Amino acid sequence: MIKRHTISFYHAFSGLVYSFRTQPNFAVHLFVSILAIFAGVYLRINSFEWLIITMTIFVGLVIELINTAIESTVDLITKEFHPIAKIAKDTSAAAMLVYAFGAIIVALMIFLPKWPYI
């Protein structure tokens, strides 16, 4: 039982490493997330705001991982151009784009009112 969980954890960790090494947007998301953490510390956001920022960071990473999985699956199925494959890849990328816009709005709502020079 423990061996099965260890193997599952290993594969999950491998997926994270793969995404970090091969997906530029995943690395960008991590970088922006670190900036948000520093901003939160600097601006001394409260516990509820930390909860919102933490959830925003993790959900964004999850969506990026799902986007990578969908794109990889489509690439496995066909290397040729197909309009339905394009729709699958474009809409999974659009999900991350929509989420990124939402994350920006969340960050602005939390950080802007606390920023000292605005």
C-alpha distances in whole Angstrom, upper triangle without the diagonal:
4,5,5,7,9,10,11,13,14,16,17,19,20,22,23,25,26,27,29,31,32,33,36,35,32,33,36,34,33,36,38,35,35,39,38,36,39,42,40,40,44,45,43,42,40,37,37,38,35,33,35,35,31,30,33,31,28,29,31,28,26,29,30,26,27,30,29,26,29,32,30,29,33,33,31,33,36,38,41,43,42,43,40,38,40,40,36,36,39,38,34,36,39,36,35,39,39,37,38,42,40,38,42,43,41,42,45,45,43,45,48,50,49,50,53,55,55
4,5,5,6,9,10,10,12,14,15,16,18,20,21,22,24,26,27,28,30,31,34,34,30,31,34,32,30,34,35,32,33,37,36,34,37,39,37,38,41,42,40,39,38,35,35,36,33,31,33,33,29,29,31,30,26,27,30,27,25,28,29,25,26,30,28,26,29,31,29,29,33,33,31,33,37,38,42,43,43,44,41,38,40,40,36,36,39,37,34,36,38,35,34,38,38,36,37,40,39,37,40,42,39,40,43,43,41,43,46,48,46,48,50,53,53
4,5,5,6,9,10,10,12,14,15,16,18,20,21,22,24,26,27,28,29,32,33,29,30,34,32,30,33,35,33,33,37,37,35,37,40,39,39,42,44,42,41,40,37,37,38,35,33,35,34,30,30,32,30,27,28,30,27,25,28,28,25,26,29,27,25,28,30,27,27,31,31,29,31,34,36,39,41,41,42,39,37,39,39,35,35,38,37,33,35,37,35,34,38,39,36,37,41,39,37,41,43,40,40,44,45,43,44,47,49,48,49,52,54,54
4,5,5,6,9,10,11,12,14,15,17,19,20,21,23,25,26,27,28,31,31,28,29,32,30,29,32,34,32,32,36,36,34,37,39,38,38,42,43,42,40,39,36,36,37,34,32,33,33,29,28,30,29,25,26,28,25,23,26,26,22,23,26,24,22,25,27,25,24,28,28,26,28,32,33,37,38,38,39,36,34,36,36,32,32,35,34,30,32,35,32,31,35,36,33,35,38,37,35,39,41,38,39,43,43,41,43,46,48,47,48,51,53,53
4,5,5,6,8,10,10,12,14,15,16,18,20,21,23,24,25,26,29,29,25,27,30,28,26,30,31,28,29,33,32,31,34,36,34,35,38,39,38,36,36,32,33,33,30,28,30,29,26,25,27,25,22,23,25,22,20,23,24,20,21,24,23,21,24,26,24,24,28,28,27,29,32,34,37,38,38,39,36,33,35,35,31,31,34,32,29,30,33,30,29,33,34,31,32,36,34,32,36,38,35,36,39,40,38,39,43,44,43,44,47,49,49
4,5,5,6,9,10,10,12,14,15,16,18,20,21,22,24,25,28,28,24,26,29,27,25,28,30,28,28,32,32,30,33,35,34,34,38,39,38,36,36,33,33,34,31,29,31,30,26,26,28,26,22,24,25,22,21,24,24,20,22,25,23,21,25,27,24,25,28,28,27,29,32,33,37,38,38,39,37,34,36,36,32,31,34,33,30,31,34,31,30,33,34,32,32,36,35,33,36,38,36,36,40,40,38,39,43,44,43,44,47,49,49
4,5,5,6,9,10,10,12,14,15,16,18,20,21,22,23,27,27,24,25,28,27,25,28,30,28,29,33,33,31,34,36,35,36,39,41,39,38,38,35,35,35,32,30,32,31,27,27,28,26,23,24,25,22,20,23,23,19,20,23,21,19,22,24,21,22,25,25,23,26,29,30,34,35,35,37,34,31,33,33,30,29,32,31,28,29,32,30,29,32,34,31,32,36,35,33,36,38,36,36,40,41,39,40,44,46,44,45,48,50,50
4,5,5,6,9,10,11,13,14,15,17,19,20,21,22,25,25,21,23,26,24,23,27,28,26,27,31,30,29,32,34,33,34,37,38,37,36,35,32,32,33,30,28,29,28,24,24,25,23,20,21,22,19,17,20,20,16,17,20,19,16,20,22,19,19,23,24,22,24,27,29,32,33,33,34,31,29,31,31,27,26,29,28,25,26,29,26,26,29,30,28,29,32,32,30,33,35,33,34,37,38,36,38,41,43,42,43,46,48,47
4,5,5,6,8,10,11,12,14,15,17,18,20,20,23,23,20,21,24,22,20,24,26,23,24,28,27,26,29,31,30,31,34,35,34,33,33,30,30,30,27,25,26,25,22,21,23,21,18,19,20,17,16,19,19,15,17,20,18,17,20,22,20,21,24,25,23,26,29,30,33,34,34,35,33,30,31,31,28,27,29,29,25,26,29,26,25,28,29,27,27,31,30,28,31,33,31,31,35,36,34,35,38,40,39,40,43,45,45
4,5,5,6,9,10,10,12,14,15,16,18,19,22,23,19,20,24,22,21,24,26,24,24,28,28,27,30,32,31,32,35,37,36,35,35,32,33,32,29,28,29,27,24,24,25,22,19,21,22,18,17,20,19,16,18,20,18,17,21,22,19,20,24,24,22,25,28,29,32,33,34,35,33,30,31,32,28,27,30,29,25,26,29,27,26,29,31,28,28,32,32,29,32,35,33,33,36,37,36,36,40,42,41,41,44,46,46
4,5,5,6,9,10,10,12,14,15,16,17,21,21,18,19,23,21,20,23,26,24,25,28,28,28,30,33,32,33,36,37,37,35,35,33,33,32,29,28,29,27,24,23,24,22,19,20,20,17,16,18,17,13,15,18,15,13,17,18,16,17,20,20,19,21,24,25,28,30,30,31,29,26,28,28,24,23,26,26,22,23,26,25,23,27,28,26,27,30,30,28,31,34,32,32,36,37,35,36,39,42,41,41,44,46,45
4,5,5,7,9,10,11,13,14,15,16,19,19,15,17,20,18,17,21,22,20,22,25,25,24,27,29,29,30,33,34,33,32,32,29,29,29,26,24,25,23,20,20,21,18,15,16,17,13,12,15,14,11,12,15,13,12,16,17,15,16,20,20,19,22,25,25,29,30,30,31,28,25,27,27,23,22,25,24,20,21,24,22,20,24,25,23,23,27,27,25,28,30,28,28,32,33,32,33,36,38,37,38,41,42,42
4,5,5,6,9,10,11,12,14,15,18,18,14,15,19,17,15,19,21,19,20,23,24,22,25,28,27,28,31,32,32,30,31,29,29,28,25,24,25,23,20,20,21,18,15,17,17,13,13,16,15,12,14,17,15,14,18,19,17,19,22,22,21,24,26,27,30,31,32,33,30,27,28,29,25,24,26,26,22,22,25,23,21,24,26,23,24,27,27,25,27,30,28,28,32,33,31,32,35,37,36,36,39,41,41
4,5,5,6,9,10,10,12,13,16,17,14,15,19,18,17,20,22,21,21,25,25,25,27,30,30,30,33,35,34,33,34,32,32,31,28,27,27,26,23,23,23,20,18,19,19,15,15,17,15,12,14,16,13,13,17,17,15,17,20,19,18,22,24,24,27,29,29,31,29,26,27,27,24,22,25,25,21,22,25,23,21,25,27,24,24,28,28,26,29,32,30,30,33,35,33,34,37,39,38,38,41,42,43
4,5,5,6,9,10,10,11,14,15,12,13,17,16,15,18,20,19,20,23,24,24,26,28,28,29,32,33,33,32,33,31,30,29,27,25,25,24,21,20,20,18,15,16,16,12,11,13,12,8,11,12,10,9,13,14,12,14,17,16,16,19,21,22,25,26,26,27,25,22,23,24,20,19,21,21,18,18,21,20,18,21,23,21,21,25,25,23,26,29,28,27,31,32,31,32,35,37,37,36,40,41,41
4,5,5,6,9,10,10,13,13,9,11,14,13,11,15,17,16,17,20,20,20,23,25,25,26,28,30,30,29,29,28,28,26,23,23,23,21,18,18,18,15,13,14,13,10,10,13,11,8,11,13,11,11,15,15,14,16,19,19,19,22,24,24,27,28,28,29,27,24,24,25,22,20,22,22,18,18,21,19,17,20,22,19,19,23,23,21,23,26,25,24,28,29,28,28,31,34,33,33,36,37,37
4,5,5,6,8,10,12,13,10,10,14,14,12,15,18,17,17,21,22,21,23,26,26,27,29,31,31,30,32,30,30,29,26,25,25,23,21,21,21,17,16,18,16,13,14,16,13,11,14,15,12,13,17,17,15,18,20,19,20,23,25,24,27,28,29,30,29,25,26,27,24,21,23,24,20,20,23,22,19,22,24,22,22,25,26,23,25,29,27,26,30,32,30,30,33,36,35,34,37,38,38
4,6,5,6,8,11,12,10,11,14,15,14,16,19,19,20,22,24,24,26,28,28,30,32,33,34,33,34,32,32,31,28,27,27,25,23,22,22,19,17,18,17,13,14,15,12,10,13,13,10,11,14,14,12,15,17,16,16,20,21,20,24,25,26,27,26,22,23,24,21,18,21,22,18,18,21,20,18,21,23,22,21,25,26,24,26,29,28,28,31,33,32,32,34,37,37,36,39,40,40
4,6,5,5,8,9,6,8,11,11,11,14,16,16,17,20,21,21,23,25,26,27,29,31,31,30,31,30,30,28,25,25,24,22,20,20,19,16,14,15,13,10,11,12,9,7,10,10,7,9,13,12,11,14,16,15,16,20,21,20,23,24,25,25,24,21,21,22,19,16,18,19,15,14,18,17,14,17,20,18,17,21,22,20,22,25,25,24,27,29,28,28,31,34,33,33,36,37,36
4,6,6,7,9,6,6,9,10,9,11,14,14,14,17,18,19,21,23,24,25,27,28,29,28,30,29,29,27,24,24,24,21,19,19,18,15,14,16,14,10,13,14,10,10,13,13,11,13,16,15,15,18,20,19,20,23,24,23,26,26,28,28,27,24,23,24,22,19,20,21,18,17,20,19,16,18,21,19,18,21,22,20,21,25,24,23,26,28,27,27,29,32,32,31,34,34,34
4,6,8,10,9,8,11,13,12,13,16,17,17,20,22,22,23,26,27,28,29,31,32,32,33,32,32,30,28,28,27,24,23,23,22,19,18,20,17,14,16,17,13,12,16,15,12,14,17,16,14,18,20,18,19,23,23,22,25,26,27,28,28,24,24,25,23,20,21,23,20,18,21,21,18,20,23,22,20,24,25,23,24,28,27,26,29,32,31,30,32,36,35,34,36,37,37
4,6,9,8,9,12,13,13,15,17,18,19,21,23,24,25,27,29,30,31,33,34,33,35,34,34,31,29,29,28,25,24,24,22,19,19,20,17,14,16,16,12,11,14,13,10,12,15,13,12,15,16,15,16,20,20,18,21,22,24,25,24,21,20,22,20,16,18,20,17,15,19,19,17,18,22,21,19,23,25,23,24,27,27,27,29,32,31,31,33,36,36,35,38,38,38
4,5,5,7,9,10,11,13,15,16,17,19,20,22,23,25,26,28,29,31,32,30,32,31,31,29,27,26,25,22,21,21,19,17,16,17,14,12,13,13,9,9,12,10,8,11,13,11,11,15,16,15,17,20,20,19,21,21,23,23,22,19,18,20,18,14,16,17,14,12,16,16,13,15,18,17,16,19,21,19,20,24,24,23,26,28,28,28,30,33,33,32,35,35,35
4,5,5,6,9,10,11,12,14,16,17,18,20,21,23,24,26,27,28,30,29,31,31,30,28,26,26,25,22,21,21,19,16,17,17,14,12,15,14,10,12,15,13,11,15,16,14,15,18,19,18,20,23,23,21,23,23,24,25,24,21,20,21,20,16,17,18,16,13,16,16,13,14,18,17,15,18,20,18,19,22,23,21,24,27,26,26,27,31,31,29,32,32,32
4,5,5,6,9,10,10,12,14,15,16,18,20,21,22,24,25,26,28,26,29,28,27,25,23,23,21,19,18,18,16,13,14,14,11,10,12,11,8,10,13,10,10,14,15,13,15,18,18,18,21,23,23,22,24,23,24,24,23,20,19,19,18,15,15,16,13,10,13,13,10,11,14,13,11,14,16,14,15,19,19,18,21,23,23,23,24,28,28,27,30,30,29
4,5,5,6,9,10,10,12,14,15,17,19,20,21,23,24,25,26,25,27,26,26,23,21,21,20,17,16,16,14,11,12,12,9,7,10,10,6,8,11,10,9,12,14,14,15,18,19,19,21,23,24,23,25,25,26,26,25,22,21,21,19,16,17,17,14,12,15,14,11,12,15,13,12,16,17,15,16,19,19,18,21,23,23,23,25,28,28,27,30,31,30
4,5,5,6,9,10,11,13,14,15,17,18,20,21,23,24,25,25,27,26,26,24,21,22,21,18,17,18,16,12,13,15,12,10,13,13,10,11,15,14,13,16,18,17,17,21,22,21,23,26,26,25,28,27,29,29,28,25,24,24,22,19,20,21,18,15,18,17,14,15,18,16,14,17,19,16,17,20,20,19,21,24,23,22,24,28,27,26,29,29,29
4,5,5,6,8,10,11,12,14,15,16,18,20,21,22,24,23,25,25,25,22,20,21,20,16,16,17,15,12,14,15,11,10,14,14,11,13,16,15,14,18,19,18,19,22,23,23,25,28,28,27,29,28,29,28,28,25,24,24,23,19,19,20,17,15,16,16,12,13,16,14,11,14,16,14,14,17,18,16,18,21,21,20,21,25,24,23,26,26,26
4,5,5,6,9,10,10,12,14,15,16,18,20,21,22,21,23,22,22,19,17,18,16,13,13,13,11,8,10,11,8,7,11,11,9,11,14,13,13,16,18,18,19,22,23,23,25,27,28,27,29,28,29,28,28,25,23,23,22,19,19,19,16,14,15,14,10,11,14,11,9,12,13,11,12,15,15,13,16,19,18,18,20,23,23,22,25,26,25
4,6,5,6,9,10,10,12,14,15,17,18,20,21,20,22,21,21,19,16,17,16,13,12,14,12,8,10,12,9,8,12,13,11,12,15,15,15,18,20,20,21,23,25,25,27,29,30,29,32,31,32,31,30,28,26,27,24,22,22,22,19,17,19,17,14,15,17,15,12,16,16,13,14,18,17,15,18,20,19,18,21,24,23,22,25,26,26
4,5,5,6,9,10,11,12,14,16,17,18,20,19,22,22,22,19,17,19,18,14,14,16,14,11,13,15,12,11,15,16,14,16,19,18,18,21,23,22,23,26,27,27,29,32,32,31,33,33,34,33,33,30,28,28,27,24,24,24,21,19,20,20,16,16,19,16,13,16,17,14,14,18,17,14,17,20,18,17,19,23,21,20,23,24,24
4,5,5,6,9,10,10,12,14,15,16,18,17,20,20,20,17,15,17,15,12,12,14,11,9,12,14,11,11,15,15,14,16,19,18,19,22,23,23,24,27,28,28,30,33,33,32,34,33,34,33,32,30,28,28,26,24,23,23,20,18,19,18,14,14,16,14,11,13,14,11,10,14,13,11,13,16,15,14,16,19,18,17,20,21,21
4,5,5,6,9,10,10,12,14,15,16,15,17,17,17,14,12,13,12,9,9,11,9,6,9,11,9,9,13,14,13,15,18,18,19,21,23,23,24,27,28,29,30,33,34,33,35,34,35,34,33,30,29,29,27,24,24,23,21,19,20,18,15,15,17,14,11,14,14,10,11,14,13,10,14,16,14,13,16,19,18,18,21,22,22
4,5,5,6,9,10,11,12,14,15,15,17,17,18,15,13,15,15,11,11,14,12,9,12,15,13,12,16,17,16,18,21,21,21,24,26,26,27,29,31,31,33,35,36,36,38,37,38,37,36,34,32,32,30,27,27,27,24,22,23,22,18,19,20,17,15,18,18,14,14,17,15,13,16,18,16,14,17,20,18,17,20,21,22
4,5,5,6,9,10,10,12,14,14,17,18,18,15,13,16,15,11,12,15,13,11,14,16,14,15,18,19,18,20,23,23,23,26,28,28,29,32,33,33,35,37,38,37,39,38,39,38,37,35,33,33,31,28,28,27,25,23,23,22,19,19,20,18,15,16,17,13,12,15,14,11,13,16,14,12,14,17,15,14,17,18,18
4,5,5,6,9,10,10,12,11,14,14,15,11,10,12,11,8,9,12,10,9,12,14,13,14,17,18,17,20,22,22,23,26,27,28,29,32,33,33,35,37,38,38,40,38,39,38,36,34,33,32,30,28,27,27,24,22,22,21,18,18,18,16,13,15,14,11,10,13,11,8,11,13,10,9,12,15,13,13,16,17,17
4,5,5,6,9,10,10,10,12,13,14,11,9,11,12,8,9,12,11,9,12,15,14,15,18,19,19,21,23,24,24,27,29,29,30,33,34,35,36,39,40,39,42,41,41,40,39,37,35,34,33,30,30,29,26,25,25,23,20,21,21,18,16,18,17,13,14,16,13,11,14,15,12,11,14,16,14,14,17,19,20
4,5,5,6,8,10,11,14,15,16,13,11,15,15,11,12,16,15,13,16,19,18,18,21,23,22,24,26,27,27,30,32,32,33,35,37,37,39,41,42,42,44,43,43,42,41,39,38,37,35,33,32,32,29,27,28,26,23,23,24,21,19,20,20,16,16,18,16,12,15,16,13,11,14,16,14,13,15,17,18
4,5,5,6,8,9,12,14,15,12,11,14,14,11,13,16,14,13,17,19,18,19,22,23,22,25,27,27,28,31,32,32,34,36,38,38,40,42,43,42,44,43,43,42,41,39,37,37,35,33,32,31,29,27,27,26,23,22,23,20,18,18,18,14,13,15,13,10,11,13,10,8,10,12,10,9,12,14,14
4,6,5,6,5,9,10,12,8,7,11,11,8,10,14,13,12,15,18,17,18,21,22,23,25,27,27,28,31,32,33,34,37,38,39,41,43,44,43,45,44,44,43,42,40,38,37,36,34,33,32,29,28,28,26,23,23,23,20,18,19,18,14,14,15,13,10,12,12,9,8,11,12,10,10,13,16,16
4,6,5,7,10,11,14,11,9,13,14,12,13,16,16,15,18,20,20,21,24,25,25,27,29,30,31,33,35,35,37,39,40,41,43,45,46,46,48,47,47,46,45,43,41,40,39,36,36,35,32,31,31,29,26,26,26,23,22,23,21,18,18,19,16,13,15,16,12,11,14,15,12,12,14,17,18
4,6,8,12,14,16,13,12,16,16,14,16,19,18,17,20,23,22,23,26,27,27,29,32,32,33,35,37,37,38,41,42,43,45,47,48,47,49,48,48,47,46,44,42,42,40,38,37,36,34,32,32,30,27,27,27,25,22,23,22,19,18,19,17,14,15,16,13,10,13,13,10,9,10,13,15
4,6,9,12,14,11,11,15,15,13,15,18,17,17,21,22,22,23,26,27,27,30,32,32,33,36,37,38,39,41,43,43,45,47,48,48,50,48,48,47,46,44,42,41,40,38,37,36,34,32,31,30,27,27,26,24,22,22,21,18,17,17,15,12,13,13,10,7,10,10,6,7,9,12,13
4,6,9,12,10,9,13,14,13,14,17,17,18,20,22,22,24,26,28,28,30,32,33,34,36,38,38,40,42,43,44,46,48,49,49,51,50,50,48,47,45,44,42,41,39,38,37,35,33,33,31,28,28,28,25,23,24,22,19,19,19,16,14,15,14,11,10,13,12,9,10,12,15,16
4,7,8,6,7,10,10,10,12,14,15,15,18,20,20,22,24,25,26,28,30,30,32,34,35,36,38,40,41,42,44,46,47,47,49,47,47,46,44,43,41,40,38,37,36,34,32,31,30,28,26,26,25,22,21,21,19,16,16,16,13,11,13,12,8,8,11,11,8,11,13,16,16
4,6,5,6,9,10,11,12,14,15,16,18,20,21,23,24,26,27,29,30,32,33,35,36,38,39,41,42,44,45,47,48,49,50,49,49,47,45,44,43,41,39,38,37,35,33,32,31,29,27,27,26,23,23,23,20,18,19,18,14,14,15,13,10,11,14,13,11,14,16,20,19
4,5,5,6,9,10,10,12,14,15,16,18,20,21,22,24,26,27,28,30,32,33,34,36,37,39,41,42,43,45,47,47,49,48,47,46,44,43,42,40,38,37,36,34,32,31,31,28,26,27,26,22,22,23,20,18,19,19,15,15,17,15,12,14,17,16,15,17,20,23,23
4,5,5,6,9,10,11,12,14,15,16,18,20,21,22,24,26,27,28,30,32,33,35,36,37,39,41,42,43,45,46,48,46,45,44,42,40,39,37,36,35,34,32,30,29,28,26,24,25,23,20,20,21,18,16,17,16,13,13,15,13,10,13,16,15,14,18,20,23,22
4,5,5,6,8,10,10,12,14,15,16,18,20,21,23,24,26,27,29,30,31,33,35,36,37,39,41,42,44,44,46,44,44,42,40,39,38,36,34,33,32,30,28,27,26,24,22,23,21,18,18,18,15,13,14,13,10,10,12,10,7,9,13,12,12,14,17,20,19
4,5,5,6,8,10,10,12,14,15,17,18,20,21,23,24,26,27,29,30,32,33,34,36,37,39,41,42,43,45,43,43,42,40,38,37,36,34,32,32,30,27,27,26,24,22,23,22,18,18,19,16,13,15,15,11,11,14,13,9,11,15,15,14,16,19,22,21
4,6,5,6,8,10,11,12,14,15,16,18,20,21,22,24,26,27,28,30,32,33,34,36,37,39,41,41,43,42,41,40,38,36,36,34,32,31,30,28,26,26,25,22,20,22,21,17,17,19,16,13,16,16,12,12,15,14,11,14,17,17,17,19,22,25,24
4,6,5,6,9,10,10,12,14,15,16,18,20,21,22,24,26,27,28,30,31,33,34,36,37,39,39,41,40,39,37,35,34,33,31,29,28,28,25,23,23,22,19,18,19,17,14,14,15,12,10,12,12,8,9,12,11,9,12,15,16,15,18,21,23,22
4,6,5,6,9,10,11,12,14,15,17,19,20,21,23,24,26,27,29,30,32,33,35,36,38,38,40,38,38,37,35,33,32,31,29,27,27,25,23,22,21,19,17,18,17,13,13,14,12,9,11,11,8,7,11,11,9,10,14,15,14,16,19,21,21
4,5,5,6,9,10,11,12,14,16,17,18,20,21,23,24,26,27,29,30,32,33,35,37,37,39,38,38,37,35,33,32,31,28,27,27,25,22,22,22,19,17,19,18,14,14,16,14,11,14,15,11,11,15,15,12,14,17,19,18,19,22,25,24
4,5,5,6,8,10,10,12,14,15,16,18,20,21,22,24,26,27,28,30,31,33,35,35,37,36,35,34,32,30,30,28,26,25,25,22,20,20,20,17,15,17,16,12,13,15,12,10,13,14,11,12,15,15,13,15,19,20,20,21,25,27,26
4,6,5,6,9,10,11,12,14,15,16,18,20,21,22,24,26,27,29,30,32,33,34,35,34,33,32,30,29,28,26,24,23,22,20,18,17,17,14,12,14,13,9,9,11,9,6,10,11,8,9,13,13,12,14,16,18,18,20,23,25,24
4,6,5,6,9,10,11,13,15,15,17,19,20,21,23,25,26,27,29,31,32,32,34,33,33,32,30,28,27,26,24,22,22,21,18,17,17,15,12,14,14,10,10,13,11,8,11,13,11,10,14,15,14,15,18,20,19,20,24,25,24
4,5,5,6,9,10,11,12,14,15,17,18,20,21,23,24,26,27,29,30,31,33,32,32,31,29,27,27,25,23,22,22,20,17,17,18,15,13,15,15,12,12,15,13,11,14,16,14,14,18,18,17,18,21,23,23,24,27,29,28
4,5,5,6,9,10,10,12,14,15,16,18,20,21,22,24,26,27,29,29,31,30,30,29,26,25,24,23,20,19,19,17,14,15,15,12,10,13,12,9,10,13,11,10,13,15,13,14,17,18,17,19,22,24,24,25,28,30,29
4,5,5,6,9,10,10,12,14,15,16,18,20,21,23,24,26,27,28,29,28,28,27,25,23,22,21,19,17,17,15,13,12,13,10,7,10,10,7,7,11,10,8,11,13,12,13,16,17,17,18,21,23,23,24,27,28,27
4,5,5,6,9,10,11,12,14,15,16,18,20,21,22,25,26,26,29,28,28,27,25,23,22,22,19,17,18,17,13,13,14,12,9,12,13,10,10,14,14,11,14,17,16,16,19,20,20,20,23,26,25,26,29,30,30
4,5,5,6,9,10,11,12,14,15,16,18,20,21,23,25,25,28,27,26,26,24,21,21,20,17,16,17,16,12,13,14,11,10,13,14,11,12,16,15,13,17,19,17,18,21,22,22,23,26,28,28,29,32,33,32
4,5,5,6,9,10,10,12,14,15,16,18,20,21,23,23,25,24,24,23,21,19,18,17,14,13,14,12,9,9,10,7,6,10,10,8,10,13,13,12,15,17,16,18,21,22,22,23,25,28,28,29,32,33,32
4,5,5,6,9,10,11,12,14,15,16,18,20,21,22,24,23,23,22,20,18,17,17,14,12,13,12,9,8,11,9,6,10,12,10,10,14,14,13,16,18,18,18,21,23,23,23,26,29,29,29,32,33,32
4,5,5,6,9,10,10,12,14,15,16,18,20,21,23,23,23,23,21,18,18,18,15,13,15,14,10,11,13,11,10,13,15,13,14,17,18,16,19,22,21,21,24,26,25,26,29,32,32,32,35,36,35
4,5,5,6,9,10,10,12,14,15,17,18,20,22,21,21,20,18,16,16,15,12,11,13,12,8,10,12,10,9,13,14,13,14,18,17,17,20,22,21,23,26,27,27,28,30,33,33,33,37,38,37
4,5,5,6,9,10,11,12,14,16,17,17,19,18,18,18,16,13,13,13,10,8,9,9,5,6,9,8,7,11,12,12,13,16,17,17,19,21,21,22,25,26,27,28,30,33,33,33,37,37,36
4,5,5,6,8,10,10,12,14,16,16,18,18,18,19,17,14,14,14,11,9,12,12,8,9,12,12,10,13,16,15,15,19,20,19,21,24,24,24,27,29,29,30,32,35,35,35,38,39,38
4,6,5,6,9,10,10,12,14,15,18,18,18,19,16,13,15,15,11,10,13,13,9,11,14,13,13,16,18,17,18,21,22,21,24,26,26,27,30,31,31,32,34,37,37,37,41,42,41
4,5,5,6,9,10,11,12,14,16,16,15,15,13,10,11,11,7,7,10,10,7,9,12,11,12,15,17,16,18,21,21,22,24,26,26,27,30,31,32,33,35,38,38,38,42,42,41
4,5,5,6,9,10,11,11,13,13,13,14,12,9,9,11,8,5,9,10,8,9,12,12,12,15,17,17,18,21,22,22,24,27,27,28,30,32,33,33,35,38,39,38,42,42,41
4,5,5,6,9,10,11,14,14,15,16,15,11,12,14,11,9,13,14,11,12,16,16,16,18,20,20,21,24,25,25,27,30,30,30,33,35,35,36,38,41,41,40,44,44,43
4,5,5,6,9,11,13,14,14,15,13,10,12,13,10,10,13,14,12,14,17,16,17,20,22,21,23,26,26,27,29,31,31,32,35,36,37,38,40,42,43,43,46,47,46
4,5,5,6,8,10,10,10,12,10,6,9,10,8,7,11,12,11,13,16,16,17,19,21,22,23,25,26,27,29,31,32,33,35,37,37,38,40,43,44,43,47,47,46
4,5,5,6,9,10,11,13,12,8,10,13,11,9,13,15,13,14,17,18,19,20,23,23,24,27,28,28,30,33,33,34,36,38,39,39,41,44,45,44,48,48,46
4,6,7,10,12,13,16,14,11,13,15,13,12,16,17,16,17,20,21,21,23,26,26,27,30,31,31,33,35,36,36,39,41,41,42,44,47,47,47,50,50,49
4,7,9,11,11,13,12,9,12,14,12,12,16,17,16,18,21,21,22,24,26,27,28,30,32,32,34,36,37,38,40,42,42,43,45,48,49,48,52,52,51
4,5,8,8,11,11,8,11,13,12,12,15,17,17,18,21,22,23,24,26,27,28,31,32,33,34,37,38,38,41,42,43,44,45,48,49,49,52,52,51
4,7,9,12,13,9,11,14,14,13,15,18,17,18,21,22,23,24,27,28,28,31,32,33,34,37,38,38,40,42,43,44,45,48,49,48,51,51,50
4,6,10,11,9,10,14,14,13,15,18,18,19,21,23,24,25,27,29,29,31,33,34,35,38,39,40,41,43,45,45,46,49,50,49,53,52,51
4,7,9,7,7,11,12,11,13,16,17,17,19,21,22,23,25,27,27,29,31,32,33,35,37,38,39,41,43,43,44,47,48,47,51,50,49
4,6,5,6,9,10,11,12,14,16,17,18,20,22,22,24,26,27,28,30,32,33,35,36,37,39,41,42,43,44,47,48,48,51,51,49
4,5,5,6,9,10,10,12,14,15,16,18,20,20,22,24,25,26,28,30,31,32,34,36,37,39,40,41,42,45,46,46,49,49,47
4,5,5,6,9,10,10,12,14,15,16,19,20,21,23,24,25,27,29,30,32,33,35,36,37,39,40,41,44,46,45,49,49,47
4,5,5,6,8,10,11,12,14,16,17,18,20,22,23,25,26,27,29,31,32,33,35,37,38,39,40,43,44,44,48,47,46
4,5,5,6,8,10,11,12,14,16,16,18,20,21,22,24,25,27,29,30,31,33,35,36,37,38,41,42,42,45,45,43
4,6,5,6,8,10,10,12,14,15,16,18,20,21,22,24,25,27,28,30,31,33,34,35,36,39,41,40,44,44,42
4,6,5,6,9,10,11,13,14,15,17,19,20,21,23,25,26,27,29,31,32,33,35,36,39,40,40,43,43,42
4,6,5,6,9,10,11,12,14,16,17,19,20,21,23,25,26,27,29,31,32,33,34,37,38,38,41,41,40
4,6,5,6,9,10,10,12,14,15,16,18,20,21,23,24,25,27,29,30,31,32,35,36,36,39,39,37
4,5,5,6,9,9,10,12,14,15,16,18,20,21,22,24,26,27,29,30,31,34,35,35,39,39,36
4,5,5,7,9,10,11,13,15,16,17,19,21,21,23,25,26,27,28,30,33,34,34,37,38,36
4,5,5,6,9,10,11,13,14,15,17,19,20,21,23,25,26,27,28,31,32,32,35,35,33
4,5,5,6,8,10,11,12,14,15,17,18,20,21,23,24,25,26,29,31,30,34,34,32
4,5,5,6,9,10,11,12,14,16,17,18,20,21,23,24,25,28,29,29,33,34,31
4,5,5,6,9,10,10,12,14,15,16,18,20,21,22,23,26,27,27,31,31,29
4,5,5,6,9,10,11,13,14,15,17,19,20,21,22,25,26,26,29,29,27
4,5,5,6,9,10,11,13,14,16,17,19,20,21,23,25,25,29,29,27
4,5,5,6,9,10,10,12,14,15,16,18,19,22,23,23,27,28,26
4,5,5,6,9,10,10,12,14,15,16,17,20,21,21,25,25,23
4,5,5,6,9,10,11,12,14,15,16,19,20,20,24,24,22
4,5,5,6,9,10,11,12,14,15,17,19,20,23,24,22
4,5,5,6,9,10,11,12,13,16,17,17,21,22,20
4,5,5,6,9,10,10,11,14,15,15,19,19,17
4,5,5,6,9,10,10,13,15,15,19,19,17
4,5,5,6,9,10,12,13,14,18,19,17
4,5,5,6,8,10,11,11,15,16,15
4,5,5,5,8,10,10,14,14,12
4,6,6,7,9,11,14,16,13
4,6,7,7,9,13,15,13
4,6,5,6,10,12,10
4,5,5,9,9,7
4,6,8,10,8
4,6,9,8
4,6,6
4,6
4
